[in-house]
Amino acid sequence: MGVDDVAAGHRSDGEPVAARTKDPGGVRRAHLRQGVELGTVTLLGLYIGFLVGGSVIIESVFALPGMGSEMVSAILGRDYQVVQGFTLVYAVLVSVVYLLADITYALIDPRITL
């Protein structure tokens, strides 16, 4: 079996390798899916973190009631305890999202340990 046969996906008897499987694309999809899932979980975790942080800006710009607008009013009113409390809540929320992303990594790929 030469290098060209391996690159073309043929066995030594000339039969294509994909002919041995019931679903020729299934093997490729399984390997591709594992790589894509980790990247997707990473981006979802980052985007959720950005959404939580961006809520402060969105709520203050569009005058929506919520934690973000309360935090802005606490900053402008120099109420430092409230600002520290909101900062702690946002930090814990983002940390929990990142922890869930890491746990999801371990569920998707068994080679990853916590």
C-alpha positions in Angstrom: 0.0 0.0 0.0 1.5 3.3 -1.1 1.3 6.7 0.2 -1.1 7.7 -2.5 -3.5 4.9 -1.6 -3.6 6.0 2.0 -4.2 9.6 1.1 -7.0 8.5 -1.3 -8.6 6.4 1.4 -8.0 3.0 -0.2 -7.0 -0.4 1.3 -4.3 -2.5 -0.2 -6.9 -4.5 -2.2 -8.1 -1.3 -3.8 -11.4 -1.1 -2.0 -12.3 2.3 -0.6 -12.0 2.6 3.2 -15.4 4.2 3.5 -17.0 1.0 2.0 -16.3 -0.8 5.3 -18.6 1.4 7.3 -22.4 1.5 7.2 -22.4 5.3 7.3 -19.3 6.7 5.5 -19.9 10.2 6.7 -20.7 9.2 10.3 -17.0 8.7 11.2 -16.1 12.1 9.9 -19.0 13.8 11.6 -18.2 12.2 14.9 -14.7 13.5 14.9 -15.6 16.9 13.6 -18.4 17.3 16.1 -16.1 16.8 19.1 -13.8 19.6 18.0 -16.7 21.9 17.1 -18.6 21.3 20.4 -15.6 22.5 22.5 -15.3 25.7 20.5 -19.0 26.3 20.7 -19.1 25.9 24.5 -16.2 28.2 24.8 -17.9 30.9 22.8 -21.2 30.5 24.5 -19.5 30.9 27.9 -17.7 34.0 26.8 -20.8 35.5 25.2 -22.9 35.0 28.3 -20.2 36.6 30.3 -20.2 39.6 27.9 -24.0 39.8 28.1 -24.0 39.9 31.9 -21.3 42.7 31.8 -23.1 44.5 29.0 -26.4 44.6 30.9 -25.1 47.6 32.8 -24.6 49.6 29.6 -27.8 48.5 27.9 -30.0 49.2 30.9 -28.5 52.7 31.4 -28.7 53.6 27.7 -32.3 52.5 27.2 -33.5 53.4 30.7 -34.5 49.8 31.5 -35.1 48.9 35.2 -32.7 46.3 36.5 -29.4 45.6 38.3 -27.4 47.5 35.7 -29.3 50.8 36.1 -29.3 50.4 39.9 -25.5 50.0 39.7 -25.1 53.1 37.6 -27.2 55.1 40.0 -25.2 53.8 42.9 -22.0 54.8 41.2 -23.3 58.3 40.5 -24.6 58.5 44.1 -21.2 57.3 45.5 -22.9 54.5 47.4 -19.8 52.2 47.6 -21.4 49.4 49.5 -24.1 48.9 46.8 -21.5 49.1 44.1 -19.4 46.5 45.8 -22.4 44.2 46.2 -23.4 44.5 42.5 -19.8 43.9 41.5 -19.7 40.8 43.7 -23.0 39.5 42.2 -21.8 40.1 38.6 -18.4 38.4 39.4 -20.1 35.4 40.9 -22.5 35.1 38.0 -19.8 35.2 35.4 -17.6 32.7 37.4 -20.5 30.3 37.6 -21.0 30.5 33.8 -17.3 29.8 33.3 -17.5 26.9 35.7 -20.5 25.4 33.9 -18.5 25.8 30.6 -15.6 23.9 32.1 -17.9 21.1 33.4 -19.5 20.9 30.0 -15.9 20.4 28.5 -15.5 17.4 30.8 -18.8 15.9 29.7 -18.1 16.4 26.0 -14.5 15.2 26.0 -13.6 12.5 28.5 -9.9 13.2 28.1 -10.4 16.5 29.9 -10.4 16.3 33.7 -11.4 18.8 36.3 
